[in-house]
Amino acid sequence: WQKNGTQFTIENGYGRNDEFGHAGRDRDQYGYEDCDYISREVDWRVWTDDFEGGKLHNIMMELHVPCRDPLEHLMSQCNYRGRNINCGASSDEEFLDSVYDCVLGTDGMDRYSNELKKHFSVKCFDFKKSFTTYVDYMSTKLVKRRFESSPYEMRATNEPRNKEDECLWKRPDLMKIARAFLLYEFEYYQFCEECIGSENEITRLDTEA
């Protein structure tokens, strides 16, 4: 697809950037005048920088954070980076080094900070219900498009995983260590641990029905 002479591609079939890595450049330039819903995978500071006072068009915004199981998320990141957990490590430190090596750092874990709570109303939803309960909920909040595109084509950002090849699931002792480490180290997992099951979880309504 081309726009203004720029070729947009999906590298290896996974990802959503243009050839210069400038996904959403036009969006940032022209703003969000006609937007009811904004979805971005960016450093958390972008939200506070772009939406002063937590507002869009002088209306207070509500942020929805997709929450993933820490271990499932970890293994997804390992898969994305083409790395493996060292289940044969000779020490906990060596094992945790391999865990940290998988985490996406500034490309991923910096997307959330508890600082966001100082600027926005922040709620969460179960990542597994992104295209079911969450969509049902948002359909009651957003104005329907006059013209709907069809069919929808999913653009995957990660290659398929084979959980049989992931040694972590065969080691409950290491699963416990990895989970405790992730919860201690990253505010994202701490937030999700507190939010899922609370009144601030949007998708909890599905389990209460």
C-alpha positions in Angstrom: 0.0 0.0 0.0 1.3 3.5 -0.9 0.5 6.9 0.5 2.2 10.1 -0.6 4.9 8.0 -2.2 5.7 6.0 0.9 5.7 2.2 0.6 4.1 0.5 3.6 5.1 -3.2 4.1 4.7 -6.0 6.7 8.2 -7.3 7.2 8.3 -11.1 7.1 4.5 -11.1 7.5 4.7 -9.8 11.1 4.5 -6.2 12.3 2.8 -3.0 11.3 5.5 -0.4 10.5 6.3 1.3 7.2 9.6 0.8 5.5 11.2 3.6 7.7 9.8 2.2 11.0 7.5 5.2 11.3 4.1 3.6 11.9 1.5 6.2 12.6 3.6 9.2 11.5 0.6 10.8 9.7 -1.5 10.1 12.8 0.9 12.0 15.0 1.2 14.9 12.5 -2.5 15.4 11.9 -3.9 14.5 15.3 -6.9 12.7 16.6 -9.8 15.1 15.7 -12.2 12.4 14.7 -11.2 9.6 17.0 -13.3 8.0 19.7 -10.8 5.2 20.4 -7.0 5.3 20.2 -4.8 2.2 20.3 -1.0 2.6 20.4 1.9 0.4 21.5 4.3 3.1 22.7 6.3 4.2 25.6 3.9 5.3 28.4 5.4 8.8 28.3 3.8 9.4 24.9 0.4 9.3 26.5 1.2 12.0 29.1 3.1 14.1 26.5 0.4 13.9 23.8 -2.6 14.2 26.0 -2.0 17.0 28.5 -4.0 16.7 31.6 -5.3 13.3 30.5 -7.7 14.9 28.1 -8.6 14.7 24.4 -10.7 17.7 23.1 -11.1 18.7 26.7 -12.7 15.4 27.6 -11.1 13.1 30.2 -9.7 10.0 28.7 -9.9 6.4 30.1 -6.9 4.1 29.4 -7.5 0.3 28.9 -4.5 -1.9 29.6 -4.5 -5.4 28.2 -3.4 -7.8 30.9 -1.5 -11.0 30.1 -0.5 -13.9 32.3 3.2 -13.1 33.2 4.5 -16.5 32.1 2.6 -16.6 28.9 3.7 -13.1 28.1 7.3 -14.0 28.9 7.3 -17.0 26.6 5.6 -14.9 23.9 8.5 -12.4 24.2 11.1 -15.1 24.0 9.4 -16.4 20.8 9.4 -12.9 19.3 13.1 -12.4 20.1 14.1 -15.9 19.0 15.5 -16.7 22.5 15.1 -19.5 25.0 14.7 -19.8 28.7 17.7 -21.6 30.3 16.0 -24.3 32.2 19.3 -26.0 32.7 20.9 -23.1 34.5 23.3 -23.9 37.4 21.9 -21.1 39.6 18.8 -18.9 40.0 20.8 -15.9 38.9 21.8 -17.6 35.6 18.2 -18.7 35.1 16.9 -15.1 35.7 19.4 -13.7 33.3 17.8 -15.8 30.6 14.4 -14.5 31.7 15.5 -10.9 31.6 17.1 -11.5 28.2 13.7 -12.3 26.7 11.9 -9.2 28.1 11.4 -6.6 25.4 12.7 -3.7 27.5 12.1 -0.3 26.0 10.2 -2.0 23.1 7.6 -3.5 25.4 7.8 -3.2 29.1 8.0 0.6 29.1 4.5 0.8 27.7 3.1 0.9 31.2 4.0 2.9 34.3 2.0 3.6 37.5 2.7 7.3 36.6 -0.2 7.0 34.2 -2.6 6.8 37.1 -1.7 10.4 38.0 -3.1 11.6 34.6 -5.8 9.1 33.5 -8.4 6.8 34.7 -6.7 3.4 34.1 -8.6 0.2 33.7 -7.6 -3.3 32.6 -9.0 -6.2 30.5 -8.1 -9.8 30.1 -6.0 -10.1 27.0 -7.6 -13.5 26.2 -10.9 -11.7 25.9 -9.6 -9.0 23.6 -11.8 -10.0 20.7 -14.8 -11.3 22.7 -15.9 -9.7 25.9 -13.8 -6.6 25.4 -15.2 -6.0 22.0 -18.7 -6.5 23.2 -18.1 -3.9 26.0 -16.6 -1.4 23.6 -19.5 -1.8 21.1 -21.7 -0.2 23.7 -19.4 2.8 24.0 -18.4 3.6 20.4 -20.3 5.0 17.5 -20.6 2.3 14.8 -18.9 3.0 11.4 -21.3 3.9 8.6 -19.2 1.7 6.3 -17.6 -1.4 7.9 -14.6 -3.0 6.2 -14.9 -6.7 5.5 -13.5 -9.2 5.9 -11.1 -8.3 8.8 -7.6 -9.7 8.3 -5.5 -10.2 11.4 -2.0 -8.9 11.2 0.1 -11.1 13.6 3.1 -9.5 15.2 4.7 -12.8 16.4 5.3 -16.2 14.8 3.2 -19.1 16.1 4.6 -20.8 19.3 5.0 -24.5 20.0 4.5 -24.8 23.8 5.9 -28.3 23.7 9.3 -26.9 22.9 9.1 -24.4 25.8 10.9 -26.1 28.8 9.5 -23.7 31.4 6.1 -25.5 31.5 7.8 -28.7 32.5 9.5 -27.0 35.5 7.0 -25.8 38.2 9.9 -24.7 40.4 11.3 -22.4 37.7 7.8 -21.2 36.8 7.4 -20.0 40.4 10.8 -18.2 40.4 10.1 -16.5 37.0 6.6 -15.4 38.0 7.9 -13.9 41.3 10.7 -12.1 39.5 8.4 -10.6 36.9 5.9 -9.4 39.5 8.8 -7.8 41.5 10.6 -6.2 38.6 7.9 -4.7 36.4 5.0 -2.3 37.2 2.9 -3.7 34.4 2.6 -7.1 36.0 2.0 -5.6 39.4 -0.8 -3.5 38.0 -2.4 -6.4 36.3 -2.1 -8.6 39.4 -4.1 -6.0 41.4 -6.5 -5.0 38.6 -7.7 -8.4 37.2 -10.7 -9.5 39.3 -11.2 -6.0 40.8 -13.9 -3.4 39.9 -11.4 -1.9 37.4 -11.3 -5.0 35.2 -13.6 -4.4 32.3 -13.9 -8.1 31.3 -14.8 -9.3 34.8 -18.4 -8.7 33.8 -18.1 -11.8 31.6 -17.3 -14.1 34.6 -20.0 -12.5 36.7 -22.8 -13.1 34.1 
